[in-house]
Structures are given as C-alpha cells and as structure tokens.
Amino acid sequence: MVSPNELTNALDAALATARAEYRQAVIELATREAAKDSSVTREPADVDRIHHARTRIIALDAARDELSTIIDEGAPLTSD
C-alpha cells in the first residue's frame, strides 16, 4: 500500500510539472503575440495550450487539497 507521504509527493510533483508547462505556455503565447502586427485584422490569440495547462493546474491543486482532507480525516487510502 502507498503511504500518505508518497501520494502527497506524487501530486506535488505532478503539480510542479503542470506549473512548469503553464509557464512555458505563457512565454510561448507572449512571444507569438509580440510577433504579430497590431492591426485591426490581427489574428486571435491561440490559447488552447495555455488553457489546457491552466486547467491541469486547477485540477491537480484541487486533488491535492482533497487528498489532504482525506488524510486529515483518517479515511482509508484505497482506490476502490
């Protein structure tokens, strides 16, 4: 059986990876936007990657909070 610390560490690592991906997506978006013309016919920003990266952060952060609650309540740490 996996310990509470191992589960917490796994979610922390996943969250750190998601945050790094989000930061990279922000830099890429800003770079693409800086290269565009500032005319009225400017293409809309492509925010798909940044949106997905941010959604991952939100989900992992919520999962981390819920895991903390489960651990604090002393509930069993089984996935079934």
Distance bins in CASP14 RR format, pairs under 12 A and 6 or more apart:
PFRMAT RR
TARGET T0000
AUTHOR 0000-0000-0000
RMODE 2
METHOD distances of the structure
MODEL  1
1 7 0 0 0 0 0 1 0 0 0 0 0
1 76 0 0 0 0 1 0 0 0 0 0 0
1 77 1 0 0 1 0 0 0 0 0 0 0
1 78 1 0 0 1 0 0 0 0 0 0 0
1 79 0 0 0 0 0 1 0 0 0 0 0
2 8 0 0 0 0 0 1 0 0 0 0 0
2 9 0 0 0 0 0 1 0 0 0 0 0
2 10 0 0 0 0 1 0 0 0 0 0 0
2 11 0 0 0 0 0 1 0 0 0 0 0
2 67 0 0 0 0 0 1 0 0 0 0 0
2 71 0 0 0 0 0 1 0 0 0 0 0
2 76 0 0 0 0 0 1 0 0 0 0 0
2 77 1 0 0 1 0 0 0 0 0 0 0
2 78 0 0 0 0 1 0 0 0 0 0 0
2 79 0 0 0 0 1 0 0 0 0 0 0
3 9 0 0 0 0 1 0 0 0 0 0 0
3 10 0 0 0 0 0 1 0 0 0 0 0
3 71 0 0 0 0 0 1 0 0 0 0 0
3 77 0 0 0 0 1 0 0 0 0 0 0
4 10 0 0 0 0 0 1 0 0 0 0 0
4 11 0 0 0 0 0 1 0 0 0 0 0
4 67 0 0 0 0 1 0 0 0 0 0 0
4 68 0 0 0 0 1 0 0 0 0 0 0
4 69 0 0 0 0 0 1 0 0 0 0 0
4 70 0 0 0 0 1 0 0 0 0 0 0
4 71 1 0 1 0 0 0 0 0 0 0 0
4 72 0 0 0 0 1 0 0 0 0 0 0
4 73 0 0 0 0 0 1 0 0 0 0 0
4 74 0 0 0 0 1 0 0 0 0 0 0
4 75 0 0 0 0 0 1 0 0 0 0 0
4 76 0 0 0 0 0 1 0 0 0 0 0
4 77 1 0 0 1 0 0 0 0 0 0 0
5 11 0 0 0 0 0 1 0 0 0 0 0
5 12 0 0 0 0 0 1 0 0 0 0 0
5 67 0 0 0 0 0 1 0 0 0 0 0
5 68 0 0 0 0 0 1 0 0 0 0 0
5 71 0 0 0 0 1 0 0 0 0 0 0
5 77 0 0 0 0 0 1 0 0 0 0 0
6 12 0 0 0 0 0 1 0 0 0 0 0
6 13 0 0 0 0 0 1 0 0 0 0 0
6 67 0 0 0 0 0 1 0 0 0 0 0
6 71 0 0 0 0 0 1 0 0 0 0 0
6 77 0 0 0 0 1 0 0 0 0 0 0
7 13 0 0 0 0 0 1 0 0 0 0 0
7 14 0 0 0 0 0 1 0 0 0 0 0
7 63 0 0 0 0 1 0 0 0 0 0 0
7 64 0 0 0 0 1 0 0 0 0 0 0
7 66 0 0 0 0 0 1 0 0 0 0 0
7 67 1 0 1 0 0 0 0 0 0 0 0
7 68 0 0 0 0 0 1 0 0 0 0 0
7 70 0 0 0 0 1 0 0 0 0 0 0
7 71 1 0 0 1 0 0 0 0 0 0 0
7 77 1 0 0 1 0 0 0 0 0 0 0
7 78 0 0 0 0 0 1 0 0 0 0 0
7 79 0 0 0 0 0 1 0 0 0 0 0
8 14 0 0 0 0 0 1 0 0 0 0 0
8 15 0 0 0 0 0 1 0 0 0 0 0
8 63 0 0 0 0 0 1 0 0 0 0 0
8 64 1 0 0 1 0 0 0 0 0 0 0
8 65 0 0 0 0 0 1 0 0 0 0 0
8 66 0 0 0 0 0 1 0 0 0 0 0
8 67 1 0 0 1 0 0 0 0 0 0 0
8 68 1 0 0 1 0 0 0 0 0 0 0
8 69 0 0 0 0 0 1 0 0 0 0 0
8 70 0 0 0 0 0 1 0 0 0 0 0
8 71 1 0 0 1 0 0 0 0 0 0 0
8 72 0 0 0 0 0 1 0 0 0 0 0
8 77 0 0 0 0 0 1 0 0 0 0 0
9 15 0 0 0 0 0 1 0 0 0 0 0
9 16 0 0 0 0 0 1 0 0 0 0 0
9 64 0 0 0 0 0 1 0 0 0 0 0
9 67 0 0 0 0 0 1 0 0 0 0 0
10 16 0 0 0 0 0 1 0 0 0 0 0
10 17 0 0 0 0 0 1 0 0 0 0 0
10 60 0 0 0 0 0 1 0 0 0 0 0
10 63 0 0 0 0 0 1 0 0 0 0 0
10 64 0 0 0 0 1 0 0 0 0 0 0
10 67 0 0 0 0 1 0 0 0 0 0 0
10 77 0 0 0 0 0 1 0 0 0 0 0
11 17 0 0 0 0 0 1 0 0 0 0 0
11 18 0 0 0 0 0 1 0 0 0 0 0
11 56 0 0 0 0 0 1 0 0 0 0 0
11 57 0 0 0 0 0 1 0 0 0 0 0
11 59 0 0 0 0 0 1 0 0 0 0 0
11 60 1 0 0 1 0 0 0 0 0 0 0
11 61 0 0 0 0 1 0 0 0 0 0 0
11 62 0 0 0 0 0 1 0 0 0 0 0
11 63 1 0 1 0 0 0 0 0 0 0 0
11 64 1 0 1 0 0 0 0 0 0 0 0
11 65 0 0 0 0 1 0 0 0 0 0 0
11 66 0 0 0 0 1 0 0 0 0 0 0
11 67 1 0 0 1 0 0 0 0 0 0 0
11 68 0 0 0 0 1 0 0 0 0 0 0
11 70 0 0 0 0 0 1 0 0 0 0 0
11 71 0 0 0 0 0 1 0 0 0 0 0
12 18 0 0 0 0 0 1 0 0 0 0 0
12 19 0 0 0 0 0 1 0 0 0 0 0
12 60 0 0 0 0 1 0 0 0 0 0 0
12 61 0 0 0 0 0 1 0 0 0 0 0
12 63 0 0 0 0 0 1 0 0 0 0 0
12 64 1 0 0 1 0 0 0 0 0 0 0
12 67 0 0 0 0 1 0 0 0 0 0 0
12 68 0 0 0 0 0 1 0 0 0 0 0
13 19 0 0 0 0 0 1 0 0 0 0 0
13 20 0 0 0 0 0 1 0 0 0 0 0
13 60 0 0 0 0 1 0 0 0 0 0 0
13 64 0 0 0 0 0 1 0 0 0 0 0
14 20 0 0 0 0 0 1 0 0 0 0 0
14 21 0 0 0 0 0 1 0 0 0 0 0
14 56 0 0 0 0 1 0 0 0 0 0 0
14 57 0 0 0 0 1 0 0 0 0 0 0
14 59 0 0 0 0 1 0 0 0 0 0 0
14 60 1 0 1 0 0 0 0 0 0 0 0
14 61 0 0 0 0 0 1 0 0 0 0 0
14 63 0 0 0 0 1 0 0 0 0 0 0
14 64 0 0 0 0 1 0 0 0 0 0 0
14 67 0 0 0 0 0 1 0 0 0 0 0
15 21 0 0 0 0 0 1 0 0 0 0 0
15 22 0 0 0 0 0 1 0 0 0 0 0
15 53 0 0 0 0 0 1 0 0 0 0 0
15 56 0 0 0 0 1 0 0 0 0 0 0
15 57 1 0 0 1 0 0 0 0 0 0 0
15 58 0 0 0 0 0 1 0 0 0 0 0
15 59 0 0 0 0 1 0 0 0 0 0 0
15 60 1 0 1 0 0 0 0 0 0 0 0
15 61 1 0 0 1 0 0 0 0 0 0 0
15 62 0 0 0 0 0 1 0 0 0 0 0
15 63 0 0 0 0 1 0 0 0 0 0 0
15 64 1 0 0 1 0 0 0 0 0 0 0
15 65 0 0 0 0 0 1 0 0 0 0 0
15 67 0 0 0 0 0 1 0 0 0 0 0
16 22 0 0 0 0 0 1 0 0 0 0 0
16 23 0 0 0 0 0 1 0 0 0 0 0
16 56 0 0 0 0 0 1 0 0 0 0 0
16 57 0 0 0 0 0 1 0 0 0 0 0
16 60 0 0 0 0 1 0 0 0 0 0 0
16 61 0 0 0 0 0 1 0 0 0 0 0
16 64 0 0 0 0 0 1 0 0 0 0 0
17 23 0 0 0 0 0 1 0 0 0 0 0
17 24 0 0 0 0 0 1 0 0 0 0 0
17 53 0 0 0 0 0 1 0 0 0 0 0
17 56 0 0 0 0 1 0 0 0 0 0 0
17 57 0 0 0 0 1 0 0 0 0 0 0
17 60 0 0 0 0 1 0 0 0 0 0 0
18 24 0 0 0 0 0 1 0 0 0 0 0
18 25 0 0 0 0 0 1 0 0 0 0 0
18 50 0 0 0 0 0 1 0 0 0 0 0
18 52 0 0 0 0 1 0 0 0 0 0 0
18 53 1 0 0 1 0 0 0 0 0 0 0
18 54 0 0 0 0 1 0 0 0 0 0 0
18 55 0 0 0 0 1 0 0 0 0 0 0
18 56 1 0 1 0 0 0 0 0 0 0 0
18 57 1 0 1 0 0 0 0 0 0 0 0
18 58 0 0 0 0 1 0 0 0 0 0 0
18 59 0 0 0 0 1 0 0 0 0 0 0
18 60 1 0 1 0 0 0 0 0 0 0 0
18 61 0 0 0 0 1 0 0 0 0 0 0
18 62 0 0 0 0 0 1 0 0 0 0 0
18 63 0 0 0 0 0 1 0 0 0 0 0
18 64 0 0 0 0 0 1 0 0 0 0 0
19 25 0 0 0 0 0 1 0 0 0 0 0
19 26 0 0 0 0 0 1 0 0 0 0 0
19 53 0 0 0 0 1 0 0 0 0 0 0
19 54 0 0 0 0 1 0 0 0 0 0 0
19 56 0 0 0 0 1 0 0 0 0 0 0
19 57 1 0 1 0 0 0 0 0 0 0 0
19 58 0 0 0 0 0 1 0 0 0 0 0
19 60 0 0 0 0 1 0 0 0 0 0 0
19 61 0 0 0 0 1 0 0 0 0 0 0
19 64 0 0 0 0 0 1 0 0 0 0 0
20 26 0 0 0 0 0 1 0 0 0 0 0
20 27 0 0 0 0 0 1 0 0 0 0 0
20 53 0 0 0 0 1 0 0 0 0 0 0
20 56 0 0 0 0 0 1 0 0 0 0 0
20 57 0 0 0 0 0 1 0 0 0 0 0
21 27 0 0 0 0 0 1 0 0 0 0 0
21 28 0 0 0 0 0 1 0 0 0 0 0
21 49 0 0 0 0 1 0 0 0 0 0 0
21 50 0 0 0 0 1 0 0 0 0 0 0
21 51 0 0 0 0 0 1 0 0 0 0 0
21 52 0 0 0 0 1 0 0 0 0 0 0
21 53 1 0 1 0 0 0 0 0 0 0 0
21 54 0 0 0 0 1 0 0 0 0 0 0
21 55 0 0 0 0 0 1 0 0 0 0 0
21 56 1 0 0 1 0 0 0 0 0 0 0
21 57 0 0 0 0 1 0 0 0 0 0 0
21 60 0 0 0 0 0 1 0 0 0 0 0
22 28 0 0 0 0 0 1 0 0 0 0 0
22 29 0 0 0 0 0 1 0 0 0 0 0
22 47 0 0 0 0 0 1 0 0 0 0 0
22 49 0 0 0 0 1 0 0 0 0 0 0
22 50 1 0 0 1 0 0 0 0 0 0 0
22 51 0 0 0 0 1 0 0 0 0 0 0
22 52 0 0 0 0 1 0 0 0 0 0 0
22 53 1 0 1 0 0 0 0 0 0 0 0
22 54 1 0 1 0 0 0 0 0 0 0 0
22 55 0 0 0 0 1 0 0 0 0 0 0
22 56 1 0 0 1 0 0 0 0 0 0 0
22 57 1 0 1 0 0 0 0 0 0 0 0
22 58 0 0 0 0 0 1 0 0 0 0 0
22 60 0 0 0 0 0 1 0 0 0 0 0
22 61 0 0 0 0 0 1 0 0 0 0 0
23 29 0 0 0 0 0 1 0 0 0 0 0
23 30 0 0 0 0 0 1 0 0 0 0 0
23 49 0 0 0 0 0 1 0 0 0 0 0
23 50 0 0 0 0 0 1 0 0 0 0 0
23 53 0 0 0 0 1 0 0 0 0 0 0
23 54 0 0 0 0 0 1 0 0 0 0 0
23 57 0 0 0 0 0 1 0 0 0 0 0
24 30 0 0 0 0 0 1 0 0 0 0 0
24 31 0 0 0 0 0 1 0 0 0 0 0
24 49 0 0 0 0 1 0 0 0 0 0 0
24 50 0 0 0 0 1 0 0 0 0 0 0
24 53 0 0 0 0 1 0 0 0 0 0 0
25 31 0 0 0 0 0 1 0 0 0 0 0
25 32 0 0 0 0 0 1 0 0 0 0 0
25 45 0 0 0 0 0 1 0 0 0 0 0
25 46 0 0 0 0 0 1 0 0 0 0 0
25 47 0 0 0 0 1 0 0 0 0 0 0
25 48 0 0 0 0 1 0 0 0 0 0 0
25 49 1 0 1 0 0 0 0 0 0 0 0
25 50 1 0 1 0 0 0 0 0 0 0 0
25 51 0 0 0 0 1 0 0 0 0 0 0
25 52 0 0 0 0 1 0 0 0 0 0 0
25 53 1 0 1 0 0 0 0 0 0 0 0
25 54 0 0 0 0 1 0 0 0 0 0 0
25 55 0 0 0 0 0 1 0 0 0 0 0
25 56 0 0 0 0 0 1 0 0 0 0 0
25 57 0 0 0 0 0 1 0 0 0 0 0
26 32 0 0 0 0 0 1 0 0 0 0 0
26 33 0 0 0 0 0 1 0 0 0 0 0
26 45 0 0 0 0 0 1 0 0 0 0 0
26 47 0 0 0 0 0 1 0 0 0 0 0
26 49 0 0 0 0 1 0 0 0 0 0 0
26 50 1 0 0 1 0 0 0 0 0 0 0
26 51 0 0 0 0 0 1 0 0 0 0 0
26 53 0 0 0 0 1 0 0 0 0 0 0
26 54 0 0 0 0 1 0 0 0 0 0 0
26 57 0 0 0 0 0 1 0 0 0 0 0
27 33 0 0 0 0 0 1 0 0 0 0 0
27 34 0 0 0 0 0 1 0 0 0 0 0
27 49 0 0 0 0 0 1 0 0 0 0 0
27 50 0 0 0 0 1 0 0 0 0 0 0
27 53 0 0 0 0 0 1 0 0 0 0 0
28 34 0 0 0 0 0 1 0 0 0 0 0
28 35 0 0 0 0 0 1 0 0 0 0 0
28 45 0 0 0 0 0 1 0 0 0 0 0
28 46 0 0 0 0 1 0 0 0 0 0 0
28 47 0 0 0 0 0 1 0 0 0 0 0
28 48 0 0 0 0 0 1 0 0 0 0 0
28 49 1 0 0 1 0 0 0 0 0 0 0
28 50 0 0 0 0 1 0 0 0 0 0 0
28 53 0 0 0 0 0 1 0 0 0 0 0
29 35 0 0 0 0 0 1 0 0 0 0 0
29 36 0 0 0 0 0 1 0 0 0 0 0
29 44 0 0 0 0 0 1 0 0 0 0 0
29 45 1 0 0 1 0 0 0 0 0 0 0
29 46 1 0 0 1 0 0 0 0 0 0 0
29 47 1 0 0 1 0 0 0 0 0 0 0
29 48 0 0 0 0 1 0 0 0 0 0 0
29 49 1 0 0 1 0 0 0 0 0 0 0
29 50 1 0 1 0 0 0 0 0 0 0 0
29 51 0 0 0 0 0 1 0 0 0 0 0
29 53 0 0 0 0 0 1 0 0 0 0 0
29 54 0 0 0 0 0 1 0 0 0 0 0
30 36 0 0 0 0 0 1 0 0 0 0 0
30 45 0 0 0 0 1 0 0 0 0 0 0
30 47 0 0 0 0 0 1 0 0 0 0 0
30 50 0 0 0 0 1 0 0 0 0 0 0
31 45 0 0 0 0 0 1 0 0 0 0 0
31 46 0 0 0 0 0 1 0 0 0 0 0
32 42 0 0 0 0 0 1 0 0 0 0 0
32 43 0 0 0 0 1 0 0 0 0 0 0
32 44 0 0 0 0 0 1 0 0 0 0 0
32 45 1 0 0 1 0 0 0 0 0 0 0
32 46 1 0 0 1 0 0 0 0 0 0 0
32 47 0 0 0 0 0 1 0 0 0 0 0
32 49 0 0 0 0 0 1 0 0 0 0 0
32 50 0 0 0 0 0 1 0 0 0 0 0
33 42 0 0 0 0 1 0 0 0 0 0 0
33 43 0 0 0 0 1 0 0 0 0 0 0
33 44 0 0 0 0 0 1 0 0 0 0 0
33 45 1 0 1 0 0 0 0 0 0 0 0
33 46 0 0 0 0 1 0 0 0 0 0 0
33 47 0 0 0 0 0 1 0 0 0 0 0
33 50 0 0 0 0 0 1 0 0 0 0 0
34 42 0 0 0 0 0 1 0 0 0 0 0
34 45 0 0 0 0 0 1 0 0 0 0 0
35 42 0 0 0 0 0 1 0 0 0 0 0
35 43 0 0 0 0 0 1 0 0 0 0 0
35 45 0 0 0 0 0 1 0 0 0 0 0
36 42 1 0 1 0 0 0 0 0 0 0 0
36 43 1 0 0 1 0 0 0 0 0 0 0
36 44 0 0 0 0 0 1 0 0 0 0 0
36 45 0 0 0 0 1 0 0 0 0 0 0
36 46 0 0 0 0 0 1 0 0 0 0 0
37 43 0 0 0 0 1 0 0 0 0 0 0
45 51 0 0 0 0 0 1 0 0 0 0 0
46 52 0 0 0 0 0 1 0 0 0 0 0
47 53 0 0 0 0 0 1 0 0 0 0 0
47 54 0 0 0 0 1 0 0 0 0 0 0
47 55 0 0 0 0 0 1 0 0 0 0 0
48 54 0 0 0 0 0 1 0 0 0 0 0
48 55 0 0 0 0 0 1 0 0 0 0 0
49 55 0 0 0 0 0 1 0 0 0 0 0
49 56 0 0 0 0 0 1 0 0 0 0 0
50 56 0 0 0 0 0 1 0 0 0 0 0
50 57 0 0 0 0 0 1 0 0 0 0 0
51 57 0 0 0 0 0 1 0 0 0 0 0
51 58 0 0 0 0 0 1 0 0 0 0 0
52 58 0 0 0 0 0 1 0 0 0 0 0
52 59 0 0 0 0 0 1 0 0 0 0 0
53 59 0 0 0 0 0 1 0 0 0 0 0
53 60 0 0 0 0 0 1 0 0 0 0 0
54 60 0 0 0 0 0 1 0 0 0 0 0
54 61 0 0 0 0 0 1 0 0 0 0 0
55 61 0 0 0 0 0 1 0 0 0 0 0
55 62 0 0 0 0 0 1 0 0 0 0 0
56 62 0 0 0 0 0 1 0 0 0 0 0
56 63 0 0 0 0 0 1 0 0 0 0 0
57 63 0 0 0 0 0 1 0 0 0 0 0
57 64 0 0 0 0 0 1 0 0 0 0 0
58 64 0 0 0 0 0 1 0 0 0 0 0
58 65 0 0 0 0 0 1 0 0 0 0 0
59 65 0 0 0 0 0 1 0 0 0 0 0
59 66 0 0 0 0 0 1 0 0 0 0 0
60 66 0 0 0 0 0 1 0 0 0 0 0
60 67 0 0 0 0 0 1 0 0 0 0 0
61 67 0 0 0 0 0 1 0 0 0 0 0
61 68 0 0 0 0 0 1 0 0 0 0 0
62 68 0 0 0 0 0 1 0 0 0 0 0
62 69 0 0 0 0 0 1 0 0 0 0 0
63 69 0 0 0 0 0 1 0 0 0 0 0
63 70 0 0 0 0 0 1 0 0 0 0 0
64 70 0 0 0 0 0 1 0 0 0 0 0
64 71 0 0 0 0 0 1 0 0 0 0 0
65 71 0 0 0 0 0 1 0 0 0 0 0
65 72 0 0 0 0 0 1 0 0 0 0 0
66 72 0 0 0 0 0 1 0 0 0 0 0
66 73 0 0 0 0 0 1 0 0 0 0 0
66 75 0 0 0 0 0 1 0 0 0 0 0
67 73 0 0 0 0 0 1 0 0 0 0 0
67 74 0 0 0 0 0 1 0 0 0 0 0
67 75 0 0 0 0 0 1 0 0 0 0 0
67 77 0 0 0 0 1 0 0 0 0 0 0
67 79 0 0 0 0 0 1 0 0 0 0 0
68 74 0 0 0 0 0 1 0 0 0 0 0
68 75 0 0 0 0 0 1 0 0 0 0 0
69 75 0 0 0 0 1 0 0 0 0 0 0
70 76 0 0 0 0 1 0 0 0 0 0 0
70 77 1 0 0 1 0 0 0 0 0 0 0
70 78 0 0 0 0 0 1 0 0 0 0 0
70 79 0 0 0 0 0 1 0 0 0 0 0
71 77 1 0 0 1 0 0 0 0 0 0 0
END
